[in-house]
Every structure is written in structure tokens, then in C-alpha cells.
Amino acid sequence: MTASPIDASTDPGDLLTGLDPTDERLAALHARFAETALGVGAVDVAYRTLDSPVGLLLVCATDVGVLRVAFEIEGHDTVLDRLASTVSPRIVETPSRLDAAARELDEYFRGERRAFDLPLDRRLSTGFQRTVLEHLPEIGYGSTASYAAVALASGSPRAVRAVGTACATNPLPLVVPCHRVVRSDGTSGNYRGGMAAKQTLIDLEAGA
């Protein structure tokens, strides 16, 4: 069967109206919609969810690369709504488009990957925050650095508080390892996914 064209204004909800949400046809129809939308260039942001040791993760990507990684504590619907208003409303759940990200994250959580090779879309980071986040991959796997050390490495030694804010609002946690930045006394400090998630990641790397 040939799929019908779907233009950029098509709402997937319109296609799904009238189907029982528990019906397997719903999943099949959504998959067909997603693939067709991709085929006609009607998807600007693709997303999928992944189970992980730090809870259910939302991973979003554009044609440029991974755009956002969000923890369940952030509210996935809230994150998607914000992306719809700041990036594009053409957002579709398209798991296959994020297979590489899913594979690398799974390898990381199994202790088999120490650095990510994914292309990144960094448009959600600007100014000093972007400077800080671009430095973070230099902190080695299993190591930590203080906020003060990161401020110094970023060229603004007095901007310790700004480094904390940059890390706490990192749109690409895990992939850009802000969990490796800790307080000078060695305590973990704030984290977008919660302090328990941050400690889990530190412990995971320390034990690998």
C-alpha cells in the first residue's frame, strides 16, 4: 500500500482520532505517520524515550544532531512543548531516527562506552554557557572537576556561580558530562536530573 502524502501542517492527532488507545493499530498508524512525515521532510525534531538506570530519558534530535536529553523529573511533555515553541512545532516520535543515540547511551550505561560520538545540535546553549559546556568533555571518564576549576578553564575564574548555572541547565546531560562537575568539597552539587541521578552516574563511572 502506498502511503498518502502528509504535509507539514498535518497533525498526527487528526489521523488517530477514533481509535482505541490500546489498539495495536494505533501504534502501527503512528509508525506509518512518522515514516511518511520523515520521507516528505515534515519532521524538524524527532524524539524517543529510553529506559535507563537514572529513569526514563527523553532524547530529541534534529538533522544537525542530538538536541536535547531530558530526565523524567523535568516532565517530558513540558520539554516537548518548550521545543515546539523555541525550535519547531514539527515534532514527531520517531525512534528509528535515534537508534545511534539509543545504542551509545545503552553502551554507556553498561560501562562499555567512555565518550560519545554523536553529532550534537548545540543551538539551545549560547554565550558563556556554551563555552562551559564545550569544555566539559575534557573532564575524563571517571574523573571530576570542581566548579572553580571549570570556571578557570573556561577563561572566567570568578564565574563559579555562572558555571554552576551552565551545568544545571545543560540541555544535553549525559552526552555532555556536566555530572562530572562537583563542589570544591567533593559533594555532588545540583543536577538537572536530581542529585541522586548525578551520584548514580559518578558511581557508575567510578566502578567501570
N, C-alpha and C positions, 0 to 999 in steps of 0.2 A: 504494500500500500504506500502511495506517495504522500508524504506529509504536506499539509497545507501551509502556505507561506504565513509567517507571523511577522507583522511589522513592529516597529519599536514601541508603539503605543498599546500593544496587546497586553492585557492584564491576565496573568495566569489564573487568577481567581475566577475570571469570567468563564474560562474553559472548564473549571472544576465544579461549577455550580450544579447542584442537584445530585451529586454523587455522595454516597455514604463514606465518611472519612475513614472508616475501617475497611473499605472495599479495596482489594488489590488493584482494581482498575485505576484507582486514584493515583497510586504510585506509578503505574505504567504510563498514565496520561501525563503526569508531571515529568517523567523521564523523557517522553516524546517531545513535550513542550520545550524542555531545557535544551535538548539536542538540536531541535529545529531553530530555536532562538539563537543558539551559538552559530548555527550554519548560516544564518542571514545577518549576522553581526549585530544582533539586538541585545547582547549582554555586555554591559560595561564592567560589572562586578559579579564574579562568581563566588559561591561560598559552599562550605560543607562543615559538618561538625565531626569531632573526633573524640573518642574516649581516651582518657589519659590518667596517669597517677595523680594529677592535680585537678581532676574533674573534667567535665565536658568542655572541649575547646571549640570555638568558632574560628575558622580560618577563611579569610577573604582574599581574593586576588583579582588584578586587572590584567590586561595584556602585557603590562610592563613587568609585573611580578607580584609577590605577596604584599598585600596592602595592610592587612590587619589580622592580629591574633588576639582573641578575646576570651577571657575566663567567664565561666558561668556566673560568678559573683557580680560581673558587670552588667548582666542582663543582655542576652544575645539579641533580643528584639530591639532593645534600646540602641545597641551598637549598629544594627542594620538600619534602623530609622535615621540615625545620625549620618551614616554613609550615604543614604538616599538623598539627604538634604545637602551634604557637603561635597559629594563626589558625583553621584548619578543615581536617579531613581530606577535605572535599568539593572536591577539586582535579581539574580536567579540562583537557586540552589542547584549547583552543577558539580557533583562530587568528582566526576572523571577529570575535570579540568584541574583538580587539586591533588591528583594522585601522587605527584612527586613530593609535594609538601607533606602529605599524609605519610608517605614512606619514610622521609627523612626524620620526621617527628617521632615515628614509631621506632626507628633505629636509635634515635637519641635516648628515648625512654628505656630502651633495652640496654643502654650502655655501650652501644656499638658505633655511635657517631659522636664526634667531639666538636665538629664545626659544620655549619650548614652551607650548602652550595646553591641555595635557592636565589633566583633573581628577586630583588625587592623593589617595590614601589614606595618611595620614601616621601611622597607628597604630603603626608599628614604630619611630618616633622619639619620645622623651619627654625631658622636663626640658631641661637645658642643650643637649643635642644638637639638640633640635628648634628651640630658639632660634637656634642657629648656622645650621642648615640653612635656616631660613626667611629668613635674611639673604642667603644666597649668590646668589640670582637678581639681587641688586642689583649684583653684580660684572658689569660689562658684557661682552658677547661680545668675545672677542679681548683682553680685559684680564686681569690677575691681581692678587691682593692677598695680602699676607703673612698668616701665621697670627696674628701680633701685631695686625695691622690688623683682622682679623676678630674677634679677642677684644675689642678696644676697641669695635668697632661693636656687638658683642653684649652690651655692658654689663659685661664682666668682663675688664679689661685684663691682669690677671695670669694668666688662664686659657689661656695659649698652648698648653700641652700638652693641655688638655681640648678645645680647638678642633681640634688635630691628630687626636685620637681620634674626635671627632664626624665629621670629614671622612673618616677612614679606614674608618669603619663606616657611612657613609651608605647606607641601603637603596635609594636612588633615584639612583645616579650617572648622569651624562649629563643626565638630566631636571632634577635639582638639581645645579648645576655645581660640585661640590667640586674638580674638576680645575683650577679657576682659582685655587685657594689654594696658594701656594708658600712656600718658606722665605724668610727675610729676605735671604739671599744670592743669591736668584734661582733656586736649584736647585729641582727639581720637588717633592721630598719623597715620602712614601709615598702609595699609592693602592690602592684595593680591587681594581682590575683589573691592578695591576702598574705599575711606573714607566714601562715602555715604552709602555703604553697611555695613560698620563697625558700623556706627551710628545707622542704622536701627536695627541691632542685639542688640546693647546696649539698645536701646529704647524698643525693643520687650521684653527683659528680665526684664527691669525695670517696665514695665507695666503689667507683668503677675501675 
